[in-house]
Amino acid sequence: MNKIFRNGLLMLAVGAFVASCADYNELDGYKADPDPTYTDEYADLDPVKSYINKADYPQFSMDTYMDLKTYNKQGLDHAVAKTNFDGVAFGYSFMPGSVVNKKGYMNFLAYKDALSHASEIDMPLYGSPIVANEKQPDDWFGTLTAPVEIRVLPENDLDLDYSTIDEFTGTVVKGSAVIVKNYDDKGNALKTSKRSKVYIVEGFDVDPLGFYTITFMVKSEIDKDETINCTFADSLVNTGKDKDGKLIAKNFVVRSGGWNTVKVEWVPAKTATQGYLMIEGNLNTVLYIRNVHVEHTPDNHEPQTAKMMNDTIQYALNKWCDELMEANAGRIKSFDLVDKPLDSKALLDGVTYEGENVLDLKHATDKIFWQDYLNVFAEDGETIVKTGSELYAATVSKVAREAFEKHGGDPAALKFFIAETGLENPQRLASLKYWIKTWEKNMDGKKIDGINAELNLTYVEDADNETAVNNFFKSLADYANADGKLIRISNFDIKYKDAEGNSVTAEKITKEQRKKLADYYAYVINAYLTKIPADKQAGLCKGNMFDTSSGIGDPVGLWSKSGSDWVRNATYKGFCDGLSGKKN
């Protein structure tokens, strides 16, 4: 006996549906397609958001998460969200990794569509994090931070004149190679047999990043053009690959009638340990060799200095915030400033706060994290005066605020939160408080408005599920009162475990278990409303509106999905009870 949202069909069989659906469809002229429809058990319940007493909780917003693409489809998910929730959060949907290509072009078309539609139906949106460690534009960062070009000059490696050599001691892979004395009365020459493979020069160090030029004099014995192929330092000089992926050797032409100068320009194989040039492919004639010259141009790139990298990432932050806020045009007013900055284990050496060892921020060696580069340097360009860690949120706040105001936003309405997970752990909460305090020292009087605490809980049968929740909200309330911070709860989902500790899926959960889960949702919601001061409440954001994975996942939803149908379950009532202040 449930409430069902059914695709395509408008079911008018139940009288309660008529009034509720009419109320929904009259909201600012907005009409859902498809429409929500009812059957029985929870048909008497109104939309979830209607159970909040806005007079008592004027700042509270009951939001839900939805992917940007799903929102823009304006289908069933969208209709359910509009009916039951105050606003929508897009999570990581419009992070830089989703909209910035490797050359820095930013595509905000889907974002602008969502903002325009949200404005039309008067639906508040909560912004994706301005910056994070996830969903960042790694390809763009790679382009921006690539080594820079510098001026380099060719370096001479070897000159080998066979006209003055009496004996050949080089490598012959195939055929023969000998010195011919006083060839053509102009000195000696190296003679290679038909179908030979001979190293005409070797034994020099090779620069794996260098670009090599090898020139030599060569003459055919017969009055006919000949071709040869060359391999330089384990790398066949080629023109590409055939359809089967096999290298196509480049043909160097030896013209008949006299001496030719052959010029080979190539790079060594990455695995090469010595430099050499091998010639082969002379099927019709012997060849004579003189005057081999080897030179290389070193790699004309060098890594950016620490100061250059810092300036590069600062440029990226400025460009990202400017274009994001231009697209936003002041419409979204609440954002996560930075997302989940704390490391899970690494400690800030020797630092404690409120009796806890402070966790360091996350750092990376194989990719770009903003906090690793937003440093301030002394005039020498080498000494770091302030680290990117201690300036992280302060720098992002300054750049994002200025861009928000530049593009029509009301600075008085703008709110920035710090998003973090696991704040039920006293060490993580104390660490976050330490870092917020550190960042605010560098914000020229500006403040971080609040914290956005991700809350993934698990209800365990026959266990004390309430004490930890009460302690958690008490700690947040104390912080809110002491520092004036707003408290927002996001990704709010509760999973279920039986008395033996086994996870219970949405497919297997019983009606009795679903009732216990619903009551616990109501308890947590009520705990937030009663323990967090009303003027410090920024609201709750549901992680999943419906059970995940169509029944075989976790029973986290207010609705269960059956094919294309959405079926209200007991958690729907749990939300209504919790928001209205009822206790079970």
N, C-alpha and C positions, 0 to 999 in steps of 0.2 A: 504494500500500500504506500505508494510513493508519489512524489512529484516528478513528472517527466518533461523534458524538453525534447520534442520530436521534430526531426527534419521534415520540412515540406508541408506537413498537414496541420491545419488549425482545428483542434478538437474542442468543441463547445459543450461537451456532455455534462461538465460539472459546473454548477452555478457559481462556485467560488472563483472559478477561472475568469468569469466575465469581468468582475469588478477589478481584480488584480491586474489582469492583462490590459484593461482599458487604462488604468492608472499609469501603467508602464508606457503604453503607446502614446499617451498624451504629454510625456515629458518633453517639453520644448519642441514639440512637433516631430520628435525622433520616433521612427517606427522600426522595430526590429524585423529582420527577415532571416531565419524563420522566427515565428512567435513562440514564447514560452506557453506550455499547456500543462494542465494539472490532471492527476487522478486523485487518490484519496488521503493517505495517512497524514501527510504534512500539508494538505491543501489549505488549511486554515492559517498557515504561517505567511507573513508578509515578506517582502524582500529583506535580505539580511541587514542592509544598511539602515533600514527604518527603525531598528531596535535600539539605536544609539540615541540617548537624550542629549541633543546638541546644546541644550541650556546648561547641563551639568558638565559636558565634555566638549566645549566649543572648538577645540583645536584637533580633536581626534578624527582621524580619517581611516576608514576601513577599506583597504586597498587589496588588489590581487595582482599577481604576476601574470604577464602575457607576453609572448614573443611578438616582436614588431610585425613580422610577416603575417602572423595569425590575426593580429589586430587589424591590419590593413585589409584583410579579406572580408571583414565585417560580416562574419558568419555566426554560427551558434555560440562559440566561445565569447565573441564580442557582445552578443545580445545578453548572455548570462551575466557578463561582467557589468554591463551598463545597468541592468536591472537590480543587481544585488550589491554592488560595491561603489564606494565613493570615487575611487580613482584606480588607475592602472600604473604599474611599474614595469618597465621593459627590461630590467636586468641588464645583461650585457649586449642587448640587441643593437645599440648604436655606439659600441666601443670603436676605437680607431681601427682595430683589426678587421672590422666589418665594412668600413667605408673608405679606407685609404689604400691606394695601390702603391706599388714599389717606387713610383716616381713622385708620390706625394699628392696625386689628384684625389680629391675627396668627393664622394658621391652621397649626397644627402637627400636624394629624391624620395626614398621611402620614408625617411624621417620627416620630411616636410609634409608628405601626404598624411602621415599620422597626426602631426600637430594641427594641420588644417581641419581634419575631421574632428579631432578632439575639441577644438574651439567651437565648431558648429554644434556639437551636441553637449557642450559645457561639461566635459569630462576631464578633471584634473589628471595630469601625468606626473610621474616621479622620474627624474632623469637617471640615465645610466651613469656609472662612475665617470668622472672627468678623466682620471687616470687610474691604472691598476697594474698588477703584474701579469694579468691574463688579457687575452684578446687585444694585444698591442700590435702595432703595424710593423712586425719584424722585418718584412721585406723592405719597407721604406727606411727603417732604421739602418738596415744593411747597406742601402744605397747612400744614405747620408754619412755614415761613419766609415765608408770604404777608405782605404789609403789614398792620400792625395798625390797628384802628379808633381814631380820635381824635374829640374833640368839635369840631364846626365849626358856625358860624352862617351863615345865608343872607346873601348880599351883593347889594345893590341895583345893577342894571346900567343901567336906563333907565326914565324915565317920559315918556310922550308923550301930551299932551292936545290932541286935534284940535279941541276947542272954542275954542282960542286960536290956531289956525293958519289963515292965509288962503290958502295955496297948497300943493298936494300936489306934492312933488318926488321921491317915492319910485319904486320899480320896479313897472312894470305889465308882466306877462308876457303877459296876454291880457285883452281887454275894455278897460274904462276905469275911472279913479278920479279923482274931483274933489272939491274942498271946497265944501260947500253952506253958504252964509252964514246965520247965525242960524237954524239948523234947530230947529224946535219952540220958538222963543223962549228957548232955554237955551244958545245958543252954536253955534258952527260944528260940522260933522260931516263925516267922510270918507264919500263915497258911492261904492260899487262896483257896476258893472253886473252883470246876469245873466251866468252862465257866465264869470266873470272869474277871473283869477289875479293877485292883488295882494299885494305885500309891505306889510303894514300897519305893520311896524316893521323897521328894519334899521340897519346901520352900527355895530354894537357888537362889541367883541372877544368871542371865544368861548373858554371853557375846555373843552378836549376831554374832560376827566374830570368836568366839573361836571354837576349835575342841575338842569334849568331849569324854572321856573314862569313862564308868561306868562298874564296875565289881561287881558281887554279887554271893553268894553261894546259890544254889537251889537244892532241892531234891524232887523226885517223891515219892508218897505214894505207888504206885504199882510197881510190877516187870516188867515194860514195859517202853520203851522209850516214851517220850512225846515231843511235840514241843510247843513253845510259840512265840508270836510276841511282839515287843516293840515299844512304841512311846516315843520319847524324846522331851520334850519342844515343843509340838504341831506338831512335825514332825515324821511321820511314818518311822521307819527304813525299807528301802526297797531295792529291787534289780533292780529297773527300772520300766518300764511301759509296759502294754500289748498293743495289736494292737489298742485297743480303747482308749488308753491314761490313763488307770486306773493303779494306783500304785500297784506293786506286793510286798506284805509284805515279809520281810526276815524271814525265820524260824530259830529259835535258838533251838537246840536239847538238851533236858534234858535226859541224859543216866540213865537207871535204875541201881539200886544196890548201890547207895551211893550219896554223895554230888558232885555236879558239879560246876565248876566255869564258869559263863557266862560273856563274855566280849562284851560290846556294844560300838561301836565307831561311833559317829554320830554328826551332827550339829543341832542347834536349828532352828526352823522356824523363818523367818525374823520378824514375828509378835508376837513372844513369849514374854511374860512379866514375866514369872517365870520359874525356872528350875524344872523338874520332870522326872521320868521314870515310865511309866505305862506298866505292862505286861498283856497279854491276850492270848487267844487261847488254853488254856489247856482244851481240850474237854474231856479227859479220866480220869483225876486224879486231886486230890488236890495237891498243892505244898507247900513246906516249904522254907522260905527265911531267910538267915542270912548274916551278914557282907557286907553291901553295901558301896562301895567306889566311890566317884565322883571326877574327876580332869579334867582340860581342859588345852589345849595349846593355848595361845592367838594367834591372827593373827600374823604371822611372816612377815608382810609387814608394811612398813611405808611410807608416802608420801615423794617424793623427796624434798630436800630443794630447796630454790630459786636458790642457786648457782648450784646445781645439775641439775635442770631443764634448767638453762641457758646453761650449758655445753652440755646437751643432745641436745638442739635445735641447738646449734652451730655445733655439730657433724652432725646433719641432714642436715644443710645447706652445710657443706663441702662435704658430700657424694653426695647430690643432684647435686651440681654444678660440681663436678668432673666427675660424670658419664654422665651428660648432655653434658658437653663440650668434653668428650671423644667420644661420639656418634656424636657430631657436627663436630669434627675434623677441626675446623676453617672455615667451609663453610658458615654458617650464621654469618654475621658480625654486624648486628644491632638487638638489643633486647630492649624490655621494661624491665628496671631493676626492678622496682616495679610497681604494677598496682593499680590504684585508692586507694591511701593510706588515703585520707582525709575523715573525718567524715562528715556527712551531717549537723549536728547541734552543736555538742559538741565543746565548745571553749577551747583553751589553756588559762588557768587561768591567766588573767592580761596581756596578750601579744597582742600587736598591731603591724601591719606592713603596711607601706604606708597608714596609716589612717584607716585601717580595723582591726576588731577584728579577730585574727588568729584562724582558725579552728584546733582542735586537730586531731590527727590521729585516725583511727578506733581502738578500743580495744575490747576484748572479755573476757567473764568469763566462757563460756561453751565449748570453743574450743581453739586450738592453733593458735595464730597470731604471726608471726615471730617477729614483732616489740615489742611484750610484753616480750620477753625473751632475746634479744641480748644485754644484759646489760654488764657493766664492774663493777666488785666488788672490794672493798678494800681488803687488806690482811686478814681481819677478816672473809671474805667469806659471810658477811651479809649486809654490807653497800654498797649501789649502788653508784658508783662514776659518771657513765654516764648511762643514760637510753637507753633502746632499741629503743625508739622513735627517740632520737637525733642521734643515730648511725645506724639507719635502713638501708638506702640506701648506706651509707658508708661501712658498713660491707658486705652487699651483693655485692657491687662493687668490693671490695678487693678480696673476695673469688672467684667470677665469673671471674674476670680478670686473676687471677693467674691460674685458671683452663683452661681458653681459651688459654693462652700462653703455658701452660704445654702440651696441646694436639694439638699443631701445628698451632694455630691461630696467625695471625700477630697483635700484640697489637696496632700498629699504625692505623690499619683499623677498630678496634672495636669501636662501638658507643653504648652508653647506654642512653635510654630515660626514663622519668617518665611519665606514662600514667595517665591521669585524665579526669574526665567528668565534665560538667557544668562550664567550665572556662569562659563562657560568663558572669558569675556572678563575679563582681570585687572582692568580698570577697574571693571566691574560688581561683581566680588567685593569689591574694596577699598572701593567705595562702600557696599555693604551692611554690611560690617564697621564702617565709620565710623558709619553710622546706628544699628546695634545698640549700639555703644559709647555713642553719644549718648543713646539711649533708656534704657539701663540706668543712666545717671547720675541719672535721674529716677524710678527704680523702688523707692526705699527699700529697697535691699538685695536685691530680687528680681532674677532673671535670666531672659533668654530662653533656653529650653532647647536650641534648635537651629535649623538652617536646612533648609528643604525645597526642594531645588534641582530645578527642572523641567529635564528632560534630553531634548530632541528631537535625535537625531543623524541623520546621513546616512552610510551606507557608500558609498564611491566606489571603483570598481574601479581597480586599478593605482595606488593612492594610499596614502600613509602615514596610515592611520586610527587608529593606536595611540598615537602620540606625544601628540597633543592630549588624548586620554582620560587617559593616564598623568599628564600635567601637571595636568589638572583635578583628579583625585582626590588627587594629592600636595598641591595647594593647599588642598583641603578638609581633608585629614588634618592639615596643619600648623595650620590654624585650629582644628580639633577639639582637638588637643593643647595649643595655646596658651591657648585660652579655654574649654575643657571643653564645647564644643558638640556636640550630637548631629547626625549628618548623615543626612538622608533624601533619597532620589532619587524624584521623582514624574514622572508623565506620560512614563514611560520607553518611548519608541518609537524605532525606527530605520528610516529610509527607505533606498531603494537608488537609486544612480545608476551608469550604465555608465561605461566609460573615457572616453567623449566628453562626459560630464556630463549625459546625458539621464536624466530620471527614469524608472524602471522600475515599471510598475504591477503589482498583484497578479495581474492577468489575463495579463500578458506575461512575468513572471519565470520563468526556466528553473529546472530542478532544480539545476543547478550553481550558479546565482546564489543560489538559496534556501539552499544549503549554505554559501556564503560569508557570507551574511547571518546565518545561524544561528551560525556560528563567531565572528562579530564580537559577537553578543549574548553568547555565552559568555565572550568576552574581556573585555567591559565589566563583566559581572557579577563575574567573577573579580577584575578590577582593583579593584572596590569592596571586595570581601571581604578582599583581601590588603593594600590600602593604607590603608583606613580602620580605625583601631583597633577591635577587637571591642566594647569598652565604649562606643564612640561611634557604633555603627551603629544607626540606627533602621529601616533596611530600604529596599526598593525597592517602587515601585508602578507596575505596568504600565498604560500609557495605554489600549491597546486589546487585548482578549483575542483578537480575530479581525481579519483583514484588513478594511480599511474599504471601504464601498460595494459589498459583495457581489462583490468580484473586480476591479472597475474602479478601485479606489482604490489606497492604498499597501499594500505587503506587510508590514505591521507586526505581524501577529498570530501567536500560537502555533497558531491554528487558521485555516483558510480556510473560507469559507462557500460551500456549494453548495446553493442553494435553502434548505430548512430544515435541512440537515445541516451539522454542524461537522466538518471534516476536519483531523486533526492534520497539521502540516507540520514541516519540519526545525527550525524555530525552537523547537518544543516540546522537541526533544532538546537544542538549544543552551542552553535554560534549565536543563534537568536537568544538563548538563555543567558549565555555569558555576557553578551552586549547589553542585555536588558537588566542585568544585575541579579538574575535568579540564581540560586544555589541549589545543587542537587545533593 
